[in-house]
């Protein structure tokens, strides 16, 4: 059996000490760790773990995600394939698991608990308790993913409790998702067996959840960023904290992954071992991950960095093999047959014409990169028989089209995108990923929406002359490109929207949240305008 020896300053987070030494690897495991008296200019430490991520948000497949993640010292991810599950159900989850197996990076996938996310929009699949059992029996699937339907838990919703019962009977962890939940409702949620939360925004909220037995995942993704608010928890609860990104878009993943959170925490003066524990050990223990901690007998999974300030990764080793040498990733690209779910259709201009039915209209007010919107009421000219985009008032038409079956498009209005011409559209529209488009002219919007349908998914813009876009053949949410290429196109499309007049930094990410019907205040789903505060559909024209 092949044997190798690697020397350096060893960061032992189990015994909380650093010492010069050598690690002997036999096959896929660490045979011995021996202290030496030599001096070294590098550091060996356990690789990082993303404790909660939707790989689909990177817009590439798991193996492509892994090729970038290992550059940043990530050796494992705890992934919730919720996005592809809402598109394609169990086959979509199976696609993610099988694609992930092609990479040496260690994926642990969850069984998505909330498919569909809500009954108020059209999704491509439904997963019940029997489906959860099937998924949890699948190799590579090892926990019940975030239980977003916390009201269903609190109010004893039968189908929700059945899914939890299946997971508990199979001895699986259950991830939480309970923004703002507190008091007796929180206690009941935790008693159901739900053991994590990544939605906290304040230390006070997190501490209440910790006292009820939860582990807190500090999130810093492309959208939600809670690191600075929650990092003080590390001092008081080092054994209860994990790091995660939740959603990391391709251009952000180019710049870094969990290593960014590690460096940020160290720059703020937090204890090295507490930080590394949150970045690796706690997730390993909680999710029972098959990763090493630089101990004899462990899997030979670790990274080598230049120093403990910059955390520049010189090498990433998984199961005894160097898969990144500081320059080159030694993971071959692999192409998988797409799993998708798109009805073959085109829409006509007449389908998005909007008759004037009053002199006051409800408008969604969007904010850059935010999930949260506001409701505004505009007074309009009732003498116009049809309502179109009003560029002068930044009141633009918003359209959502069911991608799973032929149905009338849903039409509303939105403020905040600032387009002076053209349109942007995407088949990434949380959580059911129908086609969403905002634009200045009906003709342009129809052409752009039909481009998305013709490619069975994508993100694209129309500048009034032509379409620029990136097809997303995998579920309408992931590209077949390398992450570097996907990031380049994604950033180019985002930048190009400024030529259309938009001042948003993240126009496509903002657009993707505008049909997220569980986040206040006013959203547009494929079935109509939705008042999240009342949790009910609402007419477009105000009384």
VOGU-3710 file (C-alpha; in Angstrom, 3 decimals, decimal comma):
1> xxxxxxxxxx> 0,000/0,000/0,000  1,326/3,422/-0,993  2,864/5,447/1,840  3,697/9,173/1,907  4,994/11,624/4,497  4,027/15,294/4,699  5,771/17,688/7,077  4,749/21,034/8,517  3,356/22,831/11,516  0,383/20,689/12,525
11> xxxxxxxxxx> -2,732/22,421/13,804  -4,395/19,910/16,109  -7,858/21,269/16,876  -8,713/18,240/19,044  -5,928/18,897/21,557  -5,868/22,651/20,736  -2,155/22,902/20,039  0,228/23,570/17,156  3,477/21,653/16,802  6,075/20,864/14,112
21> xxxxxxxxxx> 5,556/17,347/12,890  5,100/14,861/10,115  1,983/13,050/8,945  2,404/9,578/7,502  -0,335/8,547/5,078  -0,965/4,931/4,179  -3,500/4,501/1,414  -6,502/6,725/2,204  -5,806/7,101/5,933  -3,433/8,773/8,333
31> xxxxxxxxxx> -1,132/6,166/9,807  0,650/8,386/12,308  1,195/11,978/13,402  4,621/12,480/14,990  6,081/15,628/16,528  9,512/16,687/15,236  11,956/19,375/16,262  12,243/20,939/12,831  11,132/24,349/11,601  8,562/24,656/8,802
41> xxxxxxxxxx> 7,024/27,533/6,873  3,668/25,859/6,222  0,704/24,724/8,313  -1,367/21,538/8,108  -4,953/21,771/9,321  -8,304/20,045/8,781  -10,132/21,092/5,648  -13,220/23,276/5,805  -16,875/22,250/5,718  -19,814/24,247/4,380
51> xxxxxxxxxx> -22,502/23,150/6,842  -25,439/24,257/4,691  -25,410/25,073/0,987  -27,635/24,867/-2,057  -25,106/23,842/-4,703  -27,583/24,849/-7,407  -27,113/28,524/-6,488  -23,589/28,351/-7,916  -25,307/27,723/-11,277  -23,066/24,718/-11,915
61> xxxxxxxxxx> -23,306/21,004/-11,174  -21,836/19,470/-7,988  -18,615/18,326/-9,640  -18,030/21,795/-11,092  -18,801/23,315/-7,690  -16,228/20,995/-6,134  -13,494/21,999/-8,592  -13,655/25,541/-7,256  -14,417/24,754/-3,600  -11,257/22,680/-3,105
71> xxxxxxxxxx> -9,159/25,657/-4,228  -10,414/27,409/-1,113  -9,721/24,481/1,217  -13,222/23,019/1,375  -13,212/19,237/1,760  -16,907/18,591/2,460  -20,309/20,212/2,044  -23,672/19,530/3,633  -25,969/20,196/0,692  -29,713/20,687/0,467
81> xxxxxxxxxx> -30,840/19,963/-3,130  -34,094/21,801/-2,471  -33,936/23,801/-5,719  -33,602/20,876/-8,126  -36,129/18,883/-6,073  -38,767/21,565/-6,646  -38,068/21,255/-10,373  -37,679/17,504/-10,846  -38,415/15,763/-7,545  -36,580/12,589/-6,567
91> xxxxxxxxxx> -34,866/12,195/-9,983  -33,424/15,685/-9,490  -31,962/14,742/-6,101  -30,578/11,542/-7,585  -28,890/13,608/-10,312  -27,133/15,744/-7,690  -25,998/12,730/-5,669  -24,622/10,856/-8,678  -22,876/13,933/-10,077  -21,341/14,609/-6,663
101> xxxxxxxxxx> -19,937/11,075/-6,504  -17,712/11,900/-9,473  -15,729/14,267/-7,258  -13,386/13,441/-4,350  -14,912/16,337/-2,393  -17,243/14,796/0,171  -20,891/15,669/-0,409  -23,600/14,840/2,082  -26,997/15,577/0,582  -30,242/16,037/2,458
111> xxxxxxxxxx> -33,759/14,891/1,619  -35,649/18,122/0,834  -38,475/18,453/3,345  -40,642/21,078/1,634  -41,420/20,155/-1,964  -43,432/22,028/-3,058  -42,370/24,978/-0,947  -45,906/26,372/-0,773  -49,283/25,385/-2,246  -49,648/28,896/-3,685
121> xxxxxxxxxx> -47,348/28,380/-6,675  -46,787/25,694/-9,291  -43,757/23,465/-8,856  -42,512/20,522/-10,845  -42,777/17,859/-8,165  -44,099/16,810/-4,788  -42,233/14,734/-2,201  -44,308/13,140/0,572  -43,247/11,047/3,573  -42,774/7,940/1,417
131> xxxxxxxxxx> -40,564/9,980/-0,889  -38,544/11,142/2,108  -38,050/7,526/3,163  -36,892/6,620/-0,350  -34,412/9,492/-0,390  -33,035/8,797/3,088  -32,416/5,207/2,030  -30,266/6,417/-0,865  -26,477/6,287/-0,522  -25,173/9,827/-0,206
141> xxxxxxxxxx> -28,331/11,206/1,433  -28,005/11,507/5,195  -30,383/13,995/6,824  -33,769/15,673/6,481  -33,054/19,054/4,944  -34,283/22,374/6,286  -37,819/22,212/7,610  -38,974/25,560/6,256  -42,589/24,860/7,086  -42,154/25,703/10,762
151> xxxxxxxxxx> -45,830/26,705/11,074  -46,663/23,157/9,973  -44,549/21,775/12,814  -45,988/24,154/15,394  -49,587/23,478/14,331  -49,181/19,692/14,004  -49,694/19,523/10,242  -50,037/15,821/9,517  -47,881/15,523/6,388  -45,088/17,580/7,983
161> xxxxxxxxxx> -45,038/15,437/11,130  -44,999/12,279/9,011  -41,799/13,402/7,296  -40,181/14,207/10,627  -41,280/10,838/12,013  -39,646/9,025/9,081  -36,360/10,852/9,617  -36,301/10,264/13,365  -37,131/6,583/12,961  -34,187/6,264/10,551
171> xxxxxxxxxx> -31,876/8,037/13,018  -31,329/11,067/10,797  -30,611/14,663/11,781  -33,282/17,218/10,914  -32,210/20,674/9,794  -34,233/23,747/10,696  -35,264/26,982/9,045  -37,192/29,138/11,484  -36,597/32,877/11,105  -37,845/34,778/14,127
181> xxxxxxxxxx> -39,385/31,766/15,854  -39,313/32,093/19,647  -41,049/31,242/22,894  -43,313/28,213/23,198  -43,501/27,788/19,407  -39,708/27,498/19,242  -39,685/24,965/22,070  -42,238/22,822/20,237  -40,247/23,087/16,995  -37,116/21,881/18,776
191> xxxxxxxxxx> -38,936/19,100/20,629  -39,893/17,714/17,215  -36,209/16,863/16,798  -35,051/19,808/14,706  -31,470/20,554/15,645  -30,062/23,408/13,523  -30,959/26,864/12,295  -29,236/29,100/9,737  -31,797/31,931/9,697  -30,836/33,868/12,831
201> xxxxxxxxxx> -30,143/37,575/12,417  -29,363/38,565/16,031  -27,330/37,102/18,874  -30,440/37,163/21,085  -32,410/35,028/18,609  -29,503/32,599/18,277  -29,005/32,279/22,028  -32,635/31,352/22,590  -32,313/28,643/19,964  -29,050/27,386/21,446
211> xxxxxxxxxx> -30,701/27,150/24,873  -33,365/24,988/23,254  -30,716/22,583/22,009  -30,030/23,914/18,509  -26,755/24,337/16,676  -26,445/27,711/14,978  -25,055/28,029/11,477  -23,504/31,433/10,841  -24,366/32,278/7,251  -22,478/34,461/4,803
221> xxxxxxxxxx> -23,730/33,890/1,281  -24,295/35,912/-1,849  -27,684/37,075/-0,596  -28,132/36,792/3,174  -25,119/37,911/5,184  -25,297/37,386/8,957  -21,642/36,852/9,846  -20,898/40,174/11,550  -24,092/40,009/13,589  -23,548/36,462/14,831
231> xxxxxxxxxx> -19,793/35,914/15,062  -19,745/37,000/18,768  -21,420/33,646/19,483  -18,042/31,977/18,918  -16,693/33,157/22,265  -19,538/31,798/24,371  -20,734/28,778/22,375  -17,765/27,461/20,333  -19,104/23,897/20,361  -22,537/24,946/18,971
241> xxxxxxxxxx> -21,492/27,039/15,960  -20,917/26,099/12,323  -20,149/28,164/9,235  -22,184/28,044/6,023  -22,846/29,991/2,839  -26,424/28,809/2,092  -26,310/30,327/-1,415  -23,082/31,256/-3,174  -23,302/32,592/-6,709  -20,560/31,674/-9,202
251> xxxxxxxxxx> -18,751/35,009/-9,175  -18,640/35,011/-5,364  -17,403/31,413/-5,233  -14,492/32,415/-7,445  -13,318/34,737/-4,664  -13,606/32,295/-1,798  -15,748/29,960/0,235  -15,653/29,004/3,944  -12,033/30,194/4,024  -13,351/33,766/3,750
261> xxxxxxxxxx> -15,308/33,343/6,984  -12,303/31,773/8,710  -10,023/34,630/7,721  -12,611/37,249/8,664  -13,085/35,726/12,127  -9,325/35,546/12,712  -8,884/39,146/11,563  -11,468/40,126/14,196  -9,353/38,457/16,874  -11,369/35,324/17,578
271> xxxxxxxxxx> -9,564/32,274/18,946  -7,976/30,172/16,201  -9,207/26,850/17,558  -12,749/28,091/18,105  -12,825/29,395/14,530  -11,455/26,176/13,031  -13,873/24,169/15,120  -16,777/26,110/13,598  -15,289/25,602/10,147  -14,798/21,842/10,396
281> xxxxxxxxxx> -15,094/19,784/13,596  -18,590/20,785/14,666  -20,076/19,901/11,281  -18,155/16,627/11,200  -19,580/15,613/14,573  -23,133/16,800/14,013  -23,584/15,300/10,545  -21,290/12,325/11,153  -19,187/13,258/8,145  -16,508/10,849/6,985
291> xxxxxxxxxx> -13,728/13,423/7,050  -10,458/13,505/8,931  -9,243/15,816/11,701  -5,516/15,075/11,333  -5,650/12,249/13,874  -4,113/8,774/13,494  -6,609/6,450/11,825  -8,592/9,324/10,276  -9,265/9,667/6,566  -6,342/11,626/5,112
301> xxxxxxxxxx> -8,302/14,819/4,470  -6,525/18,080/5,233  -5,168/21,261/3,733  -1,802/23,002/3,757  -1,753/26,795/4,061  1,014/29,367/3,922  0,221/30,864/7,333  -2,602/31,239/9,837  -3,393/34,821/8,834  -3,768/34,775/5,049
311> xxxxxxxxxx> -4,959/31,151/4,919  -3,719/30,849/1,326  -4,241/27,219/0,332  -1,076/25,568/-0,952  -2,525/22,078/-1,127  -5,784/20,202/-0,575  -5,621/16,481/0,152  -8,609/14,144/0,164  -8,383/10,444/0,993  -4,608/10,669/0,731
321> xxxxxxxxxx> -4,498/12,236/-2,747  -3,504/15,784/-3,521  -6,364/17,228/-5,550  -5,145/20,834/-5,540  -1,460/21,758/-5,542  -1,816/25,497/-5,192  -2,155/25,972/-8,930  -4,018/23,088/-10,539  -7,201/21,265/-9,549  -6,851/17,549/-10,209
331> xxxxxxxxxx> -10,552/16,853/-10,663  -11,582/16,025/-14,204  -14,643/17,666/-15,672  -17,569/15,289/-16,065  -20,724/15,779/-18,064  -24,022/14,431/-16,799  -27,244/14,030/-18,737  -29,499/16,930/-17,730  -32,576/16,400/-15,604  -35,098/19,064/-16,504
341> xxxxxxxxxx> -38,796/19,864/-16,509  -39,999/22,439/-19,042  -43,252/22,464/-20,979  -42,792/23,236/-24,664  -44,570/26,521/-25,254  -44,325/30,105/-26,418  -46,312/33,039/-25,131  -47,996/35,767/-27,151  -48,087/39,490/-26,464  -51,827/39,342/-25,817
351> xxxxxxxxxx> -51,245/37,015/-22,864  -49,428/39,690/-20,865  -51,675/42,628/-21,803  -53,245/44,030/-18,665  -56,670/45,660/-18,760  -57,188/48,746/-16,614  -59,677/47,839/-13,875  -59,257/50,802/-11,553  -57,327/53,994/-10,883  -55,062/52,621/-8,096
361> xxxxxxxxxx> -52,608/49,773/-8,604  -50,407/47,795/-6,226  -46,692/47,906/-6,946  -43,934/45,687/-5,554  -41,013/47,772/-4,270  -37,751/45,827/-4,576  -34,375/46,492/-2,927  -30,984/45,462/-4,265  -30,244/41,814/-3,464  -32,948/41,680/-0,797
371> xxxxxxxxxx> -35,552/38,986/-0,279  -37,858/41,493/1,372  -40,109/43,823/-0,619  -42,640/46,524/0,224  -46,089/47,308/-1,173  -46,814/50,693/-2,725  -50,035/52,046/-4,224  -49,790/54,122/-7,417  -52,530/56,251/-8,896  -52,846/55,611/-12,635
381> xxxxxxxxxx> -54,721/57,047/-15,607  -57,892/55,026/-15,841  -58,568/56,312/-19,350  -55,795/54,054/-20,694  -57,471/50,742/-21,615  -54,299/48,744/-20,892  -51,521/49,197/-18,359  -47,920/49,097/-19,572  -44,565/49,881/-17,998  -44,082/53,497/-16,936
391> xxxxxxxxxx> -40,359/54,204/-17,220  -40,647/57,729/-15,822  -42,032/56,394/-12,529  -39,913/53,218/-12,555  -43,121/51,171/-12,556  -42,180/48,223/-14,730  -44,223/45,238/-15,786  -43,356/41,965/-14,036  -44,426/38,629/-15,519  -44,239/35,093/-14,124
401> xxxxxxxxxx> -44,977/32,136/-16,426  -45,641/28,570/-15,271  -42,904/26,392/-16,750  -44,489/23,051/-15,875  -47,843/23,287/-17,657  -49,548/25,709/-19,989  -51,380/28,338/-17,951  -52,056/32,068/-18,283  -49,047/34,221/-17,301  -49,270/36,198/-14,090
411> xxxxxxxxxx> -48,765/39,958/-14,483  -47,928/42,680/-11,972  -45,781/45,777/-11,529  -42,505/46,389/-9,736  -40,325/49,353/-8,761  -36,605/49,365/-8,046  -35,033/47,841/-11,148  -34,687/51,199/-12,915  -34,593/49,842/-16,468  -34,887/52,535/-19,155
421> xxxxxxxxxx> -35,102/50,020/-21,978  -35,117/46,289/-22,589  -35,828/43,481/-20,143  -34,176/40,792/-18,016  -35,507/37,284/-17,346  -34,593/34,082/-15,564  -35,777/30,552/-14,840  -34,136/30,859/-11,427  -37,106/32,066/-9,392  -37,293/30,760/-5,846
431> xxxxxxxxxx> -38,659/28,429/-4,802  -40,448/26,736/-7,709  -38,316/28,236/-10,482  -40,949/29,359/-12,910  -39,919/31,894/-15,562  -39,801/35,495/-14,329  -39,244/38,654/-16,388  -39,180/42,409/-15,769  -39,088/44,862/-18,635  -40,039/48,107/-20,295
441> xxxxxxxxxx> -41,933/46,848/-23,370  -44,312/43,935/-23,881  -42,777/42,929/-27,224  -39,293/42,680/-25,760  -40,503/40,782/-22,683  -42,366/38,223/-24,785  -39,302/37,630/-26,969  -37,085/37,190/-23,917  -39,487/34,829/-22,122  -39,719/32,696/-25,247
451> xxxxxxxxxx> -35,896/32,582/-25,402  -35,907/31,093/-21,895  -38,526/28,487/-22,880  -36,713/27,636/-26,109  -33,508/26,875/-24,164  -35,416/25,093/-21,375  -33,966/27,469/-18,841  -31,515/30,311/-18,553  -30,770/33,845/-17,471  -30,904/36,497/-20,161
461> xxxxxxxxxx> -31,411/40,134/-21,053  -32,801/41,921/-24,088  -31,300/45,329/-24,885  -34,070/46,233/-27,291  -32,120/44,855/-30,231  -31,023/41,341/-29,327  -30,877/38,749/-26,557  -27,780/37,971/-24,498  -28,043/34,974/-22,220  -26,699/31,823/-20,615
471> xxxxxxxxxx> -28,725/28,618/-21,017  -29,201/26,542/-17,853  -29,908/23,020/-19,143  -29,681/21,270/-15,763  -33,102/21,816/-14,249  -33,274/25,300/-15,717  -31,061/26,405/-12,806  -27,555/25,068/-13,556  -25,186/25,565/-16,475  -23,042/22,951/-18,189
481> xxxxxxxxxx> -20,113/25,399/-18,162  -17,118/25,469/-15,843  -17,671/27,626/-12,811  -15,126/30,131/-14,131  -17,031/30,474/-17,410  -20,421/30,597/-15,700  -19,133/33,313/-13,357  -17,783/35,317/-16,281  -21,090/35,211/-18,174  -23,155/35,854/-15,037
491> xxxxxxxxxx> -21,104/38,921/-14,131  -21,156/40,174/-17,752  -24,955/39,896/-17,867  -25,293/41,662/-14,517  -22,962/44,435/-15,665  -24,771/44,801/-18,979  -28,015/45,638/-17,167  -26,405/48,947/-16,222  -26,488/49,831/-19,918  -30,244/49,333/-19,724
501> xxxxxxxxxx> -30,413/51,861/-16,909  -30,462/49,641/-13,840  -28,420/50,679/-10,808  -28,814/47,334/-9,017  -25,592/45,534/-8,118  -27,280/42,128/-8,272  -30,225/42,448/-10,691  -30,647/38,750/-11,455  -30,359/37,718/-7,823  -32,912/40,376/-6,869
511> xxxxxxxxxx> -35,234/39,178/-9,640  -34,980/35,591/-8,428  -36,531/36,563/-5,083  -39,534/38,404/-6,492  -41,651/35,253/-6,602  -40,532/33,922/-3,212  -43,946/33,757/-1,595  -42,811/33,094/1,968  -40,829/36,332/2,398  -42,747/39,621/2,966
521> xxxxxxxxxx> -44,269/41,806/1,807  -45,689/41,584/-1,724  -44,600/39,030/-4,341  -45,771/37,729/-7,709  -46,168/33,985/-8,234  -47,317/32,150/-11,311  -50,864/32,110/-9,892  -51,059/35,818/-9,086  -50,081/38,648/-6,770  -49,477/37,425/-3,216
531> xxxxxxxxxx> -49,712/39,346/0,053  -47,241/37,514/2,297  -48,339/39,331/5,462  -51,891/38,028/4,989  -50,605/34,834/3,340  -53,230/35,134/0,630  -53,597/36,242/-2,955  -54,506/39,864/-3,442  -55,990/41,769/-6,412  -53,613/43,895/-8,463
541> xxx> -55,940/46,881/-8,485  -56,525/48,457/-5,086  -60,015/49,252/-3,807
//
